[in-house]
Amino acid sequence: MNNQRWLSQNFFVFFITWGVFLPYWTGWLVQGKGLSVAEASLIMGFGLLARGASTMFVFPFVSKHWSSQTVILFFTVCSLAATLLYVPTSTFSTLFVVTILFSAAYPALLPAVDSTAGALVQQGDVHYGKSRSYGSLGFVISVLIVSMLTGYFGEQAILWSMMAGLCLMLFMRFLSTPAVLLVKPTATDREESPTMRSLWQVKSFPIVLLVVVLLQGAHAAYYNYGYIYLQDLHVKNFYIGMIINIAIIFEIIYFAKADHLFKKWKPSSLLFLAASGSTLRWVLVFLFPNVWIFMISQSLHALSFGIAHYAFILYITKNLPKQQIPNAQGVYSALALSLSTAILTFLGGFLYEISPGLAFLGMIICTVPAMLLILMTRKRYNY
């Protein structure tokens, strides 16, 4: 199996499911399960906390005992089982419990797949950006399909689409896999592998992590309320999918060219560019509450998310040993993609009840400090 092709295919399939989860899950809880925006925000916020705990502790732990292939298989099976539990649930309390279980299992697949990318990139025969662009393509296709299905079958199509995507991921586990991802860590490997504590002793890691925590957390309002916001602007479901995909199309273009365009850029320069683009994005949505400006702001997703994510991957692959990458990915997913997003989801839900645009403007509470932090530390820590 060609390593580049394997990684591209697995990114593509995983992000098909991510294209169901990220833009639609909160909206599905509201429209499909009858919850209020505040109730759905509360559930998703605690779900992000469960996700953070899982990716911080469970994912690194199983990575030390199982091969990368087995880790992905484990979380795929658990995720599929959790989605089945959604079928009979309808009350706030049962949806809360099921979402906690689902959030502890499914999002852990993101650092699991990204860790395989780190391992393959370090072997020198894989370009991360090229394969990651296939993930974005899968996301685009998924969002379009789900938008059409919800327009025809209603909001319940979101859950069934997730189940179908996870079944496809499960099928992928039985196909040929690169040999390095089938290697099970030995007892000696576990004894010699770097600890989570040693990760924090890498001089620049805490600073870089804090910056990406701020930048990724700033997407909380967009991820949780973008779908609902467009509905409030009276956009039909099918067109919502197309508008969401504008962001991913620019992300695809960025990831496809990132390895060449930003080959000589330092992570700090990329992170500053990401923070600047993110700040501009949320200010535009607040100042001009209409569909056309929202569509224009979607092009900045390549900066606010794409460059921030690429900068972190670039940093850990160049500064950390292979054995430390799962720990770094777990911490990144737990803090940057989960905890910070959870906290800002609570804030965004409160602000959205006051004014939808205010929820987006509130995200600069992270992006502006990130810019200042980069300017103050980039020379001292040389990252």
KOLPANU-251312 format. One record per residue (C-alpha): residue in three letters; x, y, z. Coordinates in pm, whole numbers, plus 50000, padded with zeros to 5 digits. Layout:
N
<pt "ala",<X,Y,Z>>
...
// end
This chain:
383
<pt "met",<50000,50000,50000>>
<pt "asn",<50136,50341,49900>>
<pt "asn",<50165,50545,50220>>
<pt "gln",<50051,50869,50058>>
<pt "arg",<49745,50703,49908>>
<pt "trp",<49654,50527,50234>>
<pt "leu",<49670,50853,50430>>
<pt "ser",<49471,51041,50166>>
<pt "gln",<49199,50774,50164>>
<pt "asn",<49171,50766,50543>>
<pt "phe",<49158,51143,50572>>
<pt "phe",<48890,51145,50301>>
<pt "val",<48671,50886,50474>>
<pt "phe",<48710,51031,50824>>
<pt "phe",<48622,51382,50712>>
<pt "ile",<48310,51252,50543>>
<pt "thr",<48186,51183,50897>>
<pt "trp",<48333,51509,51028>>
<pt "gly",<48129,51690,50763>>
<pt "val",<47819,51547,50928>>
<pt "phe",<47927,51613,51285>>
<pt "leu",<48085,51957,51284>>
<pt "pro",<47831,52177,51102>>
<pt "tyr",<47512,51981,51172>>
<pt "trp",<47519,51814,51514>>
<pt "thr",<47400,52108,51725>>
<pt "gly",<47137,52193,51464>>
<pt "trp",<47022,51831,51462>>
<pt "leu",<46977,51834,51840>>
<pt "val",<46766,52151,51803>>
<pt "gln",<46567,52066,51490>>
<pt "gly",<46569,51686,51502>>
<pt "lys",<46540,51623,51876>>
<pt "gly",<46343,51933,51977>>
<pt "leu",<46592,52092,52214>>
<pt "ser",<46631,52465,52261>>
<pt "val",<46951,52638,52149>>
<pt "ala",<47051,52678,52515>>
<pt "glu",<46990,52307,52590>>
<pt "ala",<47180,52193,52282>>
<pt "ser",<47467,52429,52370>>
<pt "leu",<47483,52286,52721>>
<pt "ile",<47492,51929,52590>>
<pt "met",<47753,52005,52325>>
<pt "gly",<47961,52199,52575>>
<pt "phe",<47979,51907,52816>>
<pt "gly",<48035,51679,52517>>
<pt "leu",<48345,51883,52436>>
<pt "leu",<48465,51836,52794>>
<pt "ala",<48422,51459,52755>>
<pt "arg",<48605,51480,52425>>
<pt "gly",<48889,51667,52592>>
<pt "ala",<48924,51408,52868>>
<pt "ser",<48920,51123,52618>>
<pt "thr",<49178,51269,52384>>
<pt "met",<49401,51386,52670>>
<pt "phe",<49409,51056,52860>>
<pt "val",<49239,50764,52682>>
<pt "phe",<49388,50818,52336>>
<pt "pro",<49754,50849,52450>>
<pt "phe",<49707,50550,52683>>
<pt "val",<49573,50312,52416>>
<pt "ser",<49837,50440,52172>>
<pt "lys",<50105,50308,52407>>
<pt "his",<49949,49960,52411>>
<pt "trp",<49797,49911,52065>>
<pt "ser",<49905,49967,51707>>
<pt "ser",<49776,50275,51528>>
<pt "gln",<49544,50056,51321>>
<pt "thr",<49391,49897,51633>>
<pt "val",<49345,50237,51798>>
<pt "ile",<49143,50364,51501>>
<pt "leu",<48940,50041,51492>>
<pt "phe",<48859,50070,51863>>
<pt "phe",<48732,50427,51844>>
<pt "thr",<48539,50355,51523>>
<pt "val",<48348,50066,51681>>
<pt "cys",<48276,50268,51997>>
<pt "ser",<48155,50563,51789>>
<pt "leu",<47920,50348,51582>>
<pt "ala",<47776,50188,51896>>
<pt "ala",<47716,50534,52048>>
<pt "thr",<47528,50659,51740>>
<pt "leu",<47290,50363,51768>>
<pt "leu",<47201,50480,52119>>
<pt "tyr",<47070,50808,51973>>
<pt "val",<46787,50629,51793>>
<pt "pro",<46560,50563,52094>>
<pt "thr",<46657,50877,52291>>
<pt "ser",<46448,51194,52295>>
<pt "thr",<46462,51355,52642>>
<pt "phe",<46720,51608,52751>>
<pt "ser",<46872,51378,53013>>
<pt "thr",<46910,51076,52783>>
<pt "leu",<47048,51290,52500>>
<pt "phe",<47294,51439,52747>>
<pt "val",<47424,51095,52849>>
<pt "val",<47444,50959,52494>>
<pt "thr",<47622,51272,52370>>
<pt "ile",<47881,51236,52648>>
<pt "leu",<47945,50876,52538>>
<pt "phe",<47958,50970,52170>>
<pt "ser",<48187,51268,52238>>
<pt "ala",<48427,51048,52435>>
<pt "ala",<48462,50807,52142>>
<pt "tyr",<48411,50971,51803>>
<pt "pro",<48629,51288,51813>>
<pt "ala",<48925,51079,51933>>
<pt "leu",<48944,50953,51576>>
<pt "leu",<49077,51292,51469>>
<pt "pro",<49404,51276,51668>>
<pt "ala",<49424,50904,51588>>
<pt "val",<49427,50968,51213>>
<pt "asp",<49649,51276,51251>>
<pt "ser",<49899,51071,51452>>
<pt "thr",<49929,50820,51169>>
<pt "ala",<50002,51117,50945>>
<pt "gly",<50279,51234,51177>>
<pt "ala",<50436,50888,51179>>
<pt "leu",<50423,50860,50800>>
<pt "val",<50551,51215,50742>>
<pt "gln",<50854,51148,50962>>
<pt "gln",<50943,50857,50735>>
<pt "gly",<50998,51117,50466>>
<pt "asp",<50774,50981,50189>>
<pt "val",<50446,51158,50268>>
<pt "his",<50335,51521,50224>>
<pt "tyr",<50088,51610,50498>>
<pt "gly",<49915,51897,50316>>
<pt "lys",<49851,51690,50005>>
<pt "ser",<49677,51411,50196>>
<pt "arg",<49496,51651,50430>>
<pt "ser",<49342,51824,50127>>
<pt "tyr",<49161,51497,50052>>
<pt "gly",<49013,51520,50400>>
<pt "ser",<48878,51864,50319>>
<pt "leu",<48738,51728,49993>>
<pt "gly",<48556,51456,50186>>
<pt "phe",<48416,51724,50414>>
<pt "val",<48286,51924,50117>>
<pt "ile",<48117,51623,49960>>
<pt "ser",<47964,51523,50293>>
<pt "val",<47821,51869,50365>>
<pt "leu",<47663,51887,50020>>
<pt "ile",<47511,51540,50046>>
<pt "val",<47375,51602,50396>>
<pt "ser",<47227,51937,50293>>
<pt "met",<47039,51764,50011>>
<pt "leu",<46930,51475,50232>>
<pt "thr",<46799,51705,50506>>
<pt "gly",<46610,51908,50247>>
<pt "tyr",<46439,51593,50124>>
<pt "phe",<46414,51363,50429>>
<pt "gly",<46437,51610,50716>>
<pt "glu",<46684,51647,51005>>
<pt "gln",<46690,51274,51087>>
<pt "ala",<46904,51222,50777>>
<pt "ile",<47193,51372,50978>>
<pt "leu",<47205,51077,51219>>
<pt "trp",<47172,50815,50945>>
<pt "ser",<47446,50987,50745>>
<pt "met",<47680,50965,51044>>
<pt "met",<47606,50595,51081>>
<pt "ala",<47677,50534,50712>>
<pt "gly",<48007,50723,50733>>
<pt "leu",<48121,50527,51039>>
<pt "cys",<48035,50199,50866>>
<pt "leu",<48259,50310,50579>>
<pt "met",<48538,50385,50826>>
<pt "leu",<48494,50040,50977>>
<pt "phe",<48523,49884,50630>>
<pt "met",<48849,50075,50571>>
<pt "arg",<49006,49904,50871>>
<pt "phe",<49004,49570,50687>>
<pt "leu",<49197,49701,50386>>
<pt "ser",<49575,49701,50341>>
<pt "thr",<49760,49924,50589>>
<pt "pro",<50120,50057,50596>>
<pt "ala",<50341,49822,50800>>
<pt "val",<50458,50092,51042>>
<pt "leu",<50097,50145,51156>>
<pt "leu",<50053,49776,51237>>
<pt "val",<50342,49763,51481>>
<pt "lys",<50228,49710,51839>>
<pt "pro",<50436,49895,52101>>
<pt "thr",<50640,49660,52316>>
<pt "ala",<50687,49679,52692>>
<pt "thr",<51030,49828,52626>>
<pt "asp",<50877,50091,52397>>
<pt "arg",<50631,50188,52668>>
<pt "glu",<50908,50216,52926>>
<pt "glu",<51126,50425,52697>>
<pt "ser",<50848,50632,52542>>
<pt "pro",<50840,50998,52647>>
<pt "thr",<50589,51081,52918>>
<pt "met",<50324,51347,52899>>
<pt "arg",<50522,51544,53157>>
<pt "ser",<50832,51549,52939>>
<pt "leu",<50624,51705,52661>>
<pt "trp",<50583,52019,52868>>
<pt "gln",<50958,52038,52916>>
<pt "val",<51008,52111,52545>>
<pt "lys",<51092,52481,52573>>
<pt "ser",<50853,52624,52313>>
<pt "phe",<50572,52367,52326>>
<pt "pro",<50357,52533,52598>>
<pt "ile",<50362,52864,52409>>
<pt "val",<50275,52710,52072>>
<pt "leu",<50000,52504,52234>>
<pt "leu",<49850,52808,52407>>
<pt "val",<49839,52996,52077>>
<pt "val",<49659,52714,51893>>
<pt "val",<49425,52669,52191>>
<pt "leu",<49319,53031,52147>>
<pt "leu",<49294,53013,51768>>
<pt "gln",<49102,52687,51743>>
<pt "gly",<48874,52775,52032>>
<pt "ala",<48774,53090,51843>>
<pt "his",<48578,52869,51601>>
<pt "ala",<48325,52772,51869>>
<pt "ala",<48051,53011,51754>>
<pt "tyr",<48096,52911,51390>>
<pt "tyr",<48095,52536,51454>>
<pt "asn",<47796,52538,51688>>
<pt "tyr",<47584,52823,51558>>
<pt "gly",<47682,52873,51194>>
<pt "tyr",<47410,52635,51074>>
<pt "ile",<47146,52794,51299>>
<pt "tyr",<47267,53146,51212>>
<pt "leu",<47215,53083,50842>>
<pt "gln",<46868,52946,50916>>
<pt "asp",<46796,53268,51106>>
<pt "leu",<46898,53454,50791>>
<pt "his",<46628,53247,50610>>
<pt "val",<46869,53045,50400>>
<pt "lys",<46731,52713,50276>>
<pt "asn",<46901,52392,50393>>
<pt "phe",<47050,52307,50054>>
<pt "tyr",<47212,52649,50022>>
<pt "ile",<47340,52629,50380>>
<pt "gly",<47547,52329,50274>>
<pt "met",<47686,52520,49979>>
<pt "ile",<47774,52822,50195>>
<pt "ile",<47948,52606,50457>>
<pt "asn",<48146,52443,50177>>
<pt "ile",<48294,52775,50066>>
<pt "ala",<48518,52760,50373>>
<pt "ile",<48628,52406,50297>>
<pt "ile",<48699,52477,49930>>
<pt "phe",<48948,52745,50037>>
<pt "glu",<49084,52501,50295>>
<pt "ile",<49138,52240,50022>>
<pt "ile",<49327,52490,49807>>
<pt "tyr",<49543,52585,50103>>
<pt "phe",<49628,52230,50213>>
<pt "ala",<49702,52124,49854>>
<pt "lys",<49963,52399,49821>>
<pt "ala",<50080,52440,50182>>
<pt "asp",<50382,52209,50158>>
<pt "his",<50523,52422,49877>>
<pt "leu",<50394,52773,49952>>
<pt "phe",<50491,52774,50320>>
<pt "lys",<50791,52543,50311>>
<pt "lys",<51027,52812,50446>>
<pt "trp",<50780,52974,50688>>
<pt "lys",<50829,52935,51061>>
<pt "pro",<50533,52814,51271>>
<pt "ser",<50519,53150,51451>>
<pt "ser",<50473,53339,51123>>
<pt "leu",<50199,53100,51015>>
<pt "leu",<50024,53133,51350>>
<pt "phe",<50030,53513,51333>>
<pt "leu",<49878,53502,50986>>
<pt "ala",<49608,53267,51117>>
<pt "ala",<49528,53495,51411>>
<pt "ser",<49500,53801,51185>>
<pt "gly",<49269,53623,50942>>
<pt "ser",<49054,53488,51224>>
<pt "thr",<49008,53830,51382>>
<pt "leu",<48903,53980,51049>>
<pt "arg",<48661,53693,50988>>
<pt "trp",<48459,53733,51308>>
<pt "val",<48454,54113,51292>>
<pt "leu",<48309,54096,50938>>
<pt "val",<48029,53859,51043>>
<pt "phe",<47938,54090,51331>>
<pt "leu",<47948,54417,51138>>
<pt "phe",<47758,54291,50832>>
<pt "pro",<47481,54044,50932>>
<pt "asn",<47384,53923,50586>>
<pt "val",<47438,53613,50377>>
<pt "trp",<47675,53771,50125>>
<pt "ile",<47928,53894,50381>>
<pt "phe",<47907,53560,50563>>
<pt "met",<47993,53390,50234>>
<pt "ile",<48290,53622,50182>>
<pt "ser",<48409,53560,50538>>
<pt "gln",<48411,53186,50468>>
<pt "ser",<48720,53231,50251>>
<pt "leu",<48911,53324,50569>>
<pt "his",<48865,52971,50705>>
<pt "ala",<49185,52875,50522>>
<pt "leu",<49362,53124,50751>>
<pt "ser",<49172,53090,51079>>
<pt "phe",<49169,52709,51081>>
<pt "gly",<49385,52572,50800>>
<pt "ile",<49704,52765,50867>>
<pt "ala",<49674,52730,51246>>
<pt "his",<49636,52352,51216>>
<pt "tyr",<49915,52316,50961>>
<pt "ala",<50148,52528,51175>>
<pt "phe",<50098,52299,51475>>
<pt "ile",<50154,51983,51269>>
<pt "leu",<50466,52141,51119>>
<pt "tyr",<50592,52232,51465>>
<pt "ile",<50551,51887,51624>>
<pt "thr",<50691,51692,51328>>
<pt "lys",<51005,51907,51333>>
<pt "asn",<51051,51938,51709>>
<pt "leu",<50925,51614,51866>>
<pt "pro",<51028,51248,51836>>
<pt "lys",<50783,51000,51681>>
<pt "gln",<50698,50848,52021>>
<pt "gln",<50590,51187,52154>>
<pt "ile",<50353,51274,51868>>
<pt "pro",<50047,51087,52009>>
<pt "asn",<50089,51277,52336>>
<pt "ala",<50113,51608,52149>>
<pt "gln",<49812,51520,51932>>
<pt "gly",<49613,51417,52239>>
<pt "val",<49689,51740,52421>>
<pt "tyr",<49616,51945,52108>>
<pt "ser",<49283,51774,52049>>
<pt "ala",<49188,51793,52416>>
<pt "leu",<49277,52156,52479>>
<pt "ala",<49266,52329,52138>>
<pt "leu",<48987,52134,51969>>
<pt "ser",<48782,52047,52278>>
<pt "leu",<48826,52235,52606>>
<pt "ser",<48869,52584,52463>>
<pt "thr",<48585,52522,52219>>
<pt "ala",<48367,52395,52507>>
<pt "ile",<48427,52705,52717>>
<pt "leu",<48361,52936,52424>>
<pt "thr",<48052,52734,52328>>
<pt "phe",<47900,52829,52664>>
<pt "leu",<47999,53192,52606>>
<pt "gly",<47876,53183,52246>>
<pt "gly",<47539,53039,52349>>
<pt "phe",<47491,53319,52601>>
<pt "leu",<47588,53586,52348>>
<pt "tyr",<47378,53428,52072>>
<pt "glu",<47066,53465,52286>>
<pt "ile",<47142,53839,52310>>
<pt "ser",<47236,53885,51944>>
<pt "pro",<47354,53621,51691>>
<pt "gly",<47630,53845,51554>>
<pt "leu",<47760,53910,51904>>
<pt "ala",<47846,53540,51943>>
<pt "phe",<48090,53567,51652>>
<pt "leu",<48242,53896,51766>>
<pt "gly",<48300,53741,52107>>
<pt "met",<48556,53506,51952>>
<pt "ile",<48813,53785,51917>>
<pt "ile",<48858,53750,52291>>
<pt "cys",<49095,53471,52183>>
<pt "thr",<49237,53586,51851>>
<pt "val",<49366,53926,51960>>
<pt "pro",<49553,53788,52266>>
<pt "ala",<49697,53517,52039>>
<pt "met",<49845,53784,51810>>
<pt "leu",<50000,53966,52106>>
<pt "leu",<50138,53643,52253>>
<pt "ile",<50309,53551,51926>>
<pt "leu",<50469,53895,51895>>
<pt "met",<50600,53877,52252>>
<pt "thr",<50742,53523,52238>>
<pt "arg",<50846,53438,51882>>
<pt "lys",<51204,53563,51916>>
<pt "arg",<51259,53442,52270>>
<pt "tyr",<51148,53084,52200>>
<pt "asn",<51247,53074,51833>>
<pt "tyr",<50949,52872,51707>>
// end
